[in-house]
């Protein structure tokens, strides 16, 4: 009897490439590279080295300078690297030139995020949204796939000026591919419009319960909080974009029911096409009565992450809503104690959690809470605060029946 042996999948080695510019200093670039490494790991790659270069702006031809590209090429060849990942979005020309020089797979941050979204998508809705975003990204970059055919067609004209106006096989194939993709995009948009109508009907059928949405940067613990509040089993993992599909659950605190939704996490440099494609998913945020903005306070760049989320909320029309900042992962917060004889000013790394609470966060008053979802610390306080806020919203909306709530037994799934 013939035996089938399943060979172990080899993790692909990758190098990361980023720029230090006038608008992005070395500290911020290293933070972005940490995040890019986490993205690569989530996608299944093994990051073995990072390259950075100081430039005013990215080189329009090869992103980095000629000398740096040669340095990357030498390292890639010597260490059997199969992939180079760039922290910014690359143009078709840049991808073509870098690929020709390095002779390895070239990805940028956008294509890497799209790969992860494609890998994570479970429902037909999420898969449709991701596919549309992938085609939007692919369309302007199609030309690099057919440059070899275009060169063949251009050289077949014969005579001076013979190639002017000549339509070779490369151009024909390119036009065919564009037409196929545009037709597919039209179909996907139509499918998403139908999904939007179904979602709108579902939201309308949920009655008059107050809607609360969990929002925040990716990997801050939204799904873990969802599981604690709703006693459900939403998938939660210490990886970026563990949740893509919006999950809605009915939560009851004391005698007060409300709807709680867990949404896709945001990230710096989130592809515009992806935000556009996921608008139906983000409708839960736009139509929410209250936002719970979850923040990973243990992350060194959490303040910038807060800004990224607020900007994205404004971009999708979800800004200006009542919001509570939930600072999660207080169990993982660390600081470096300064020696007593060190008289230099404290940096962010030297501030204790209690000192941090007395900074700008102190002005938030009851719009701010510090918890650990993993250790279940201050969860009762979170429930009490939620109860108060949801009750206030319900009384505002229905002043004459503030406690005539309908309680349903079934969960609401999407």
C-alpha positions, -999 to +999 in steps of 0.1 A: +000+000+000+014+034-010+020+058+019+015+096+015+039+117+035+029+153+041+060+174+041+064+202+066+056+237+051+088+258+051+084+293+065+095+318+039+124+341+049+119+378+045+137+411+049+120+444+058+128+477+042+118+512+054+128+548+052+138+574+078+125+607+064+119+643+075+084+634+086+092+600+100+121+599+125+142+568+134+121+560+165+088+560+145+104+541+116+115+513+141+079+513+155+065+508+120+090+481+113+080+463+145+044+464+133+055+453+098+074+423+113+042+414+133+022+416+101+048+394+083+047+369+112+009+368+110+011+361+073+035+332+080+069+347+070+101+347+091+117+381+093+155+377+094+168+413+088+157+449+086+171+476+062+166+513+068+179+543+049+177+581+055+162+599+025+141+630+022+116+612+001+113+577-014+132+571-047+106+571-075+124+543-093+136+519-066+122+533-034+157+532-018+189+545-032+211+525-056+237+517-030+211+505-005+194+483-031+227+467-039+233+460-002+198+444+000+206+424-031+238+410-017+222+400+016+192+384-001+215+363-024+239+353+004+211+342+029+186+326+005+159+351+012+126+346-007+108+379+000+114+416+005+086+436+023+085+474+020+068+494+047+052+519+023+030+513-008+050+508-039+041+519-074+040+495-104+073+509-116+090+506-083+078+470-079+090+461-114+125+477-109+131+462-074+119+428-085+142+428-115+172+437-093+166+415-063+150+385-081+127+377-051+091+382-043+083+419-035+055+430-012+045+463+003+026+470+034-007+472+015-003+439-003+008+422+029-023+435+048-045+423+019-029+389+020-037+386+058-073+398+052-077+372+025-063+345+048-086+356+077-118+361+058-144+335+068-178+346+057-190+353+022-193+390+031-157+394+043-144+373+013-163+395-011-150+427+005-114+415+005-115+403-031-128+437-042-099+455-023-074+431-039-086+439-074-085+477-067-049+473-056-040+450-086-056+471-114-030+500-116-002+474-112-012+451-140+013+466-165+043+451-148+030+416-156+031+422-194+062+443-199+081+414-216+053+410-241+051+447-247+089+447-255+084+419-280+055+437-297+074+469-299+104+453-316+083+437-342+073+468-360+101+469-386+114+501-401+117+536-387+086+546-367+070+512-376+060+506-340+040+538-337+003+529-330+011+492-332-011+471-310+010+441-299+000+409-280+011+424-247-012+454-250-040+432-261-036+408-232-033+438-208-066+452-220-083+418-217-071+414-181-083+449-172-117+442-187-120+409-168-110+426-136-134+456-141-162+432-149-154+412-118-153+443-096-187+454-109-201+420-099-185+422-065-199+457-059-233+445-068-230+416-044-219+440-017-249+462-024-272+432-018-253+424+014-257+460+025-294+457+021-296+425+041-274+440+068-296+471+069-327+449+073-310+429+101-301+461+120-337+474+115-351+442+129-331+444+161-357+466+176-350+496+198-321+483+219-291+506+223-261+497+201-226+497+215-196+491+193-161+480+203-135+499+182-098+502+184-064+494+169-058+458+158-047+434+186-058+455+216-081+429+231-116+439+217-126+402+211-115+392+246-137+420+261-165+409+238-162+373+252-162+386+288-192+409+283-214+386+262-202+353+276-196+342+240-168+325+221-156+351+196-122+341+181-095+359+199-058+355+192-026+375+198-022+382+161-031+412+139-066+411+124-078+380+143-113+394+138-126+405+103-163+398+104-184+419+126-200+399+155-231+412+173-243+398+206-270+408+230-257+416+264-278+420+296-264+438+326-288+435+355-322+441+338-308+461+309-303+446+274-282+462+247-264+451+215-226+448+216-206+445+183-170+436+178-155+452+146-123+448+125-093+465+140-077+496+125-040+500+117-015+527+106-013+531+068-045+511+064-052+507+026-078+532+014-093+505-009-097+482+021-115+509+042-138+515+011-145+478+006-153+472+043-178+501+046-207+476+051-188+460+080-181+494+095-218+504+093-220+489+128-197+516+140-215+544+121-249+533+135-237+527+171-251+548+199-219+544+220-183+536+211-160+517+234-125+527+221-102+499+234-065+509+237-035+487+245-018+508+272+012+485+273+021+494+237+048+522+236+030+539+207-005+537+221-011+575+219-005+574+181-027+544+178-055+564+195-050+591+169-051+566+140-084+551+153-099+586+158-089+597+122-103+565+107-135+569+126-138+604+112-130+591+077-158+566+078-184+589+094-182+574+129-166+604+147-183+626+172-203+598+189-203+593+227-171+574+234-155+557+264-117+551+263-110+516+277-073+513+285-067+475+283-036+453+292-027+472+324-012+438+336+014+442+308+023+478+314+060+483+322+083+512+330+119+518+337+127+531+372+151+561+369+181+561+394+177+587+421+208+606+410+195+609+374+182+645+371+173+644+334+136+648+326+115+616+326+106+601+293+076+580+284+096+549+294+101+562+330+064+570+338+045+547+361+009+537+353-004+559+382+016+589+369+002+582+334-034+583+347-027+618+360-017+632+326-042+640+298-063+610+308-073+626+341-094+651+321-115+623+307-131+616+341-158+589+336-150+586+299-119+566+308-114+532+325-083+510+331-088+472+328-071+439+321-094+417+301-070+388+303-067+390+341-104+401+344-093+432+364-119+460+367-144+442+346-172+448+371-164+485+369-166+483+331-200+466+334-212+492+359-201+521+337-217+505+306-250+500+325-250+537+335-243+549+300-267+526+282-294+535+307-288+572+301-290+567+263-322+546+266-339+572+288-330+600+263-345+580+235-375+567+253-382+590+282-415+575+291-406+538+292-370+538+304-374+504+320-399+487+297-371+466+281-378+435+260-353+407+268-347+381+242-331+347+247-314+343+214-280+358+205-277+379+174-250+366+151-235+380+120 
